[in-house]
Amino acid sequence: MGLKKKPVTGMKDILPAEMEIRDYVLNQIKETYRSFGFSAIETPCVEHIENLLSKQGGDNEKLIFKVLKRGEKLDLASAETENDLADSGLRYDLTLPLSRYYANHAASLPSPFKALQIGSVWRADRPQKGRFRQFMQCDIDILGDATNQAEIELILATTTALSRICPNNGFEVRINDRQILKAMALSSGFAEDEIEKVFIAADKMDKIGEDGVKAELVEYGCSDNAADKYLELMKKTSETSEGVRQMGELLAGFLPEQAAENLAEIMDAVKEAAGNVRLIFDPTLVRGMGYYTGTIFEVAMEGLGVSVAGGGRYDKMIGKFTGMDTPACGFSIGFERIVTILLEGGCKVAGEKVKEAWLYEKGLPAQRLAGIMKEAMDRRAEGRVILVAQMNKNKKFQKEQLSKDGYQEFKEFYKEELKR
């Protein structure tokens, strides 16, 4: 069997021009989040299979890259299901590993703990434009803070980072609360055991519209009347914090007393702290992960129709490891989508140094070449970017390729001094 030069389906090789953009975005994210007091951590890319299959990851649990047991533990003869053959898998997001991390190290961490985690995750998804099976996530989380200060900080930090990375792209933050979603369903007449189906259908609102959501609810076995009431309820409030309070009044008796006011206070505080952030209440926002318990939010870029960041509160997940619930809230930037936006827009890295290529003719005397190398070292010490390379026979093509990698200035050295 011959070796294959293309990467595995759903993975990609990254060329230097894209790496420059990726490094720039990562640096902007790290600098911004550290200025808000977040501390960088790292977790392993491989997790216990029991953790990955804990029914917290929604549909992502169907997309796990599983790792086979090794040695004597791998008993093919007695295995009855696929899971009998695996004892671990590649992480599908950074939230589950963070919850395990905090459960393991909480005693040695400050409270509340503000975590910054950046790393690759893997999902055995169907590859398509902008969607890969291996991709980077950039997460910030606040653990141990039950107040809405956590949500306010996360929204401010994330929108600040996005504003620095994409200063010319407008965006809006959509916000909702899982408690409001549940109260909407109950007040519309859905049974408790139908609520998860309501969430699944409502999460597709932007793709299939109201008629599609209603058809899906009916297909699940829900009543026409309940579906109509639910969809009508979504239209009865405005996008402002006052709209949240109005929703709270409409859901009295079904919604915890302070839930609507808490969400409204988050919106008011963000508006006061950063008036340029467009923050809207969206009762159709669901978010697909099963672990969300309260506030949820997404960021969308104007004209794209897809979210570039999202997150929410997940107060029950750490308790799965410790037996005691711990307040937790997080926000994740869709790193790959941001990079794609910048690449397609012809982004040039702000403050990027001019890159120089010094090309020397083959056969240049060793002493002369040593002098060139010494001069390049002196220039680098001054902060310049210098590439020293032997000149190819097709010098024009060589320069074209280097130009694609961002080299803007060229200097040539020949055996005969007069030809310099």
Steps between C-alpha positions, in 0.01 A plus 500: 500500500645835393534798730238775468610863479158656567381540862225283647151605388374789709850608605718756325860610460555866583723710275723784630268785391213354701727426797586870521130585525441223754790616717375859481147401606630282783721780630211748494276255686762418764597863563137606530394220732805537723417870538167386651682280753463159333776242562615258230466126565533185290322163508582174315348443157397146608220453754348199676222352284262506802540877520448552129182287504346664809202639300624857544626566147180470298546375144878533535503172692414330169812650343771379738828365364539201731832348603520119515605324817854366483669169578312253719215748556403475133282188501339475157340164572285615793415849372127550444493867406740754354545660842633172640805550277583858601615649829570857388445746217603834356326797665213652299512833687696670780218536755479138611880471551494830692230367732708190574809721545324725752354205690853361530682824590243731664678490837812662350321757282364846592124547532348611278739356242526675161637247250635558149533185293602476133545172318392262226184290525380215278157404367428229243269739316422515130770729354387807306619854432611659825432183702777255582541191713788661685469865595612753758283632781572804718310491829471719806311375804423631847458225760364548850304824438122464526433871437432658163840671526632190322276547196572873484878445508486224239295709256722806545823300461382311192360805320819693577710222347281481189509879460880494503524211255230620257469878556319549168237229551180582686358232727218442745465293815178300536409396854239277665459273802427127507263565793297736281494243219372234737235734648385593148451134416314419823273805475414401141374162616794271425559218746824484699626202296442693175721797588821356355319442169382862507861615547622286209233635266529865609878488452434465126284814476754695292531209254144368458284793619183497711313259271789257506526516880127438538509208256789345691324540836186334362715224354645443849142443623440844654160662462421767237358726768813489718723566197291802396504647851876453525571667165261785578667560836832563324352806324356676805812674629761747377874434464592726795542436871143630541393222264660251739305647791179481293571136431546445873152642560348279228661191654409572863437174681722301262827695529721527813433840655834671431589334167365772268631787714843335515520482120377859466768618745770328292381684190481837680850459650661409165330798333628730775858365487530476121235700319630392157404135561171407329333264748154363424259266680417207270238254633579265208862450612548147641863378454531127443716383790308309767700640791369861493291590807444877480623794292603421141648730238633510143684757288421541131694706244295722272422340165637154586191328636709282734622546855868570565485453878266344754464377853295501816460390861545132592459475878443122510797363305777518760264334749500192275862451612482619861142432607460869585380762250741784422400822320665515156464716192702517178538661156672345198625682188460313171867536414487326160210715381679819603816391315293416190335845510839670520656288224211555262509872575870524411595593855849638562633454851504835680852617587659219301872552438631530144645167394822505296641216289875503436583270207860405422640342184616140513877476535537818704836487687468371857650815647257718309204285610617518863501880473143495366390278786669736750322801344165314518558424869566869569177598321297239692636642825343830390163326470493431126377177339772365269496178295836396351474239223687379194370644175313253277556473127150639445546808718174660386290200608690482831414864574135443407478213750670703771263791432208268570655435841510874571854595393493857369864597456777310321877534497729301266864398543715375207848354464607805304474809718409726207180300440364566851 
